């Protein structure tokens, strides 16, 4: 059964654009300091190297330019909340495209600079309402850019997991957008009001069928931090692992989200 429809959160296009470009700039600055040995390190994404992962981070932005090159559809037929559930089916195609791009662009710094330039030019040239034929259906450009924030945050975290030393910073607004979209996706997948999921300081949603909480302390509460939530929602961390590590608090007989996670692969 497809996820039930719920009211969708709105995102300011200018703030989202600023968040995406800021996060991409953090990545580009970090990549500029990497050695060839570090670029060859493995990641937690199967057989991808750090170089492959960096190229994939570039693909998060270049997708906008690529989709704008397609004929504009006549009308939107999807919502932003459809996107998290449409990602997993393209893993093989994404992996193949990533490897081809990695082989074609030995100078990662120049490649990332070109990707950023094209992304900025594309957003300058088109309004937020311009329709794109995405893998989730037809979405406005402004909404699709929110998904780019999710991609960049998730894969920056993958990059940090692969590299020794200081972490690549996460832009606060990009992290907020990723947290909120994935929290809303949970409520979309399991509609209801029996469980309150708190991811301070960015999101609170109610989900799971059952008695709806109206006042006082909810009987079923899940609380965690943004990065733990993003890792759970994308399969980087299991519910059991998070509970064992103490990075998720859960109280109440319905406050077990293990069967609902991950939301996207």
Order of alpha helices (4+ residues) and beta strands (2+ residues): alpha-alpha-alpha-alpha-alpha-beta-beta-alpha-alpha-beta-beta-beta-alpha-alpha-beta
